[in-house]
């Protein structure tokens, strides 16, 4: 068999792509790479189309290659090594049969993406490779698993230009479009919302990021359950915002004040517990311009 | 339906919400079901998430902006109404073994009736699918007869087995997989086709 033998699965390593589309009416969430920016770079470096990558949370992953391959690593700095020798990320690498790939201590960001040229050969479920463990779709990688790929070798090494390499600040401003039930929040509440530095709690996952700061008080505590978008900011009974991400529930009944710009959610997904965020209002025209620019950048 | 019965609002950079009247009832559900069927044929739509009185529409921002999507949605929904007179009447029948209902007695006691009456009431109603969510294939069915409506357990169970037929307030549902949950379990079914549920479908339970 040609591919990677999994020697250690790490804390939470899953196969991801751009997510599962067209099934939310059955309660199946979108899932997909939580930091699409780093993920898309891993694909772009390898010219992968409709590919996939391993999303690696905080390291601990160890793989042995049974054949040569070209791979790319982007995203968090998790002390990526080949044969125990530290290697730069945000670029491609060529590996040979028997090489050991490993990720160790996290220093910047939370999640790294490891892609191979041509993608990992796994089955799609409902049109996507993305694992959603709570739905029983895919599993986290564990020792003894095997990840098949098609052996390829390209001569050229590609790098992400320095100016496009993500920095992961401890303070992040999130652009939010006020929408949904924002009129449940008085001007005073909104003023508080936009002037508070919120801290990331330990409850951060692929489903959502729970914040801690001044509590927001809506005029009504609940609504008739309705569809939830990526980046929606939900205010549950304790008044502490939750930013809903790739594995969010498809419907829910808590009031939402608006939606964070997807490109800011991708940055948020790399921030560790204790980081601070602040919200800034964005209008729909600017939001559209920003996201069209984001997608156009990766089209070329 | 009058135009003012629904409105399209921008909810995120690539999503709009079609809202109907803010009430849970069969008339609104019919409107949601019709609009859902209409929007299924609209191009460049990524995801549709219908629920009790709304449909979330995620669209491709290379083809629509926040203004053009509203126009397209309103046009699609109103034109579809003109050409489609008949409603979708899919009926799903669910065989239930009520002897496996571990909360059947509790439901009977709370409502001061016999367990046989609970079963009768539960099987006499034709329910509608008002929403699907919470977990994959979990269909919220309503409306349960008031005489058997029962609040959730005060402490949810860590594990409710797949196939459990349950009641919470005036809603009933089938657990599509093992899960934690606080609904009152009144029976068990081997029914397994959870992906066949769609908003607005009709559902009946049959005692076996």
Interface residues (C-beta under 8 A of the other chain):
Chain A: X21 X22 X23 X24 X25 X26 X27 X28 X30 X134 X135 X136 X177 X179 X180 X224 X225 X226 X227 X228 X229 X230 X231 X232 X249 X250 X251 X252 X259 X261 X262 X284 X287 X288 X290 X291 X292 X295
Chain B: X9 X10 X11 X12 X13 X14 X15 X17 X22 X24 X36 X46 X47 X48 X49 X50 X51 X52 X53 X54 X55 X56 X58 X61 X62 X65 X66 X131 X132 X133 X134 X135 X136 X137 X138 X177 X194 X195 X197 X198 X199
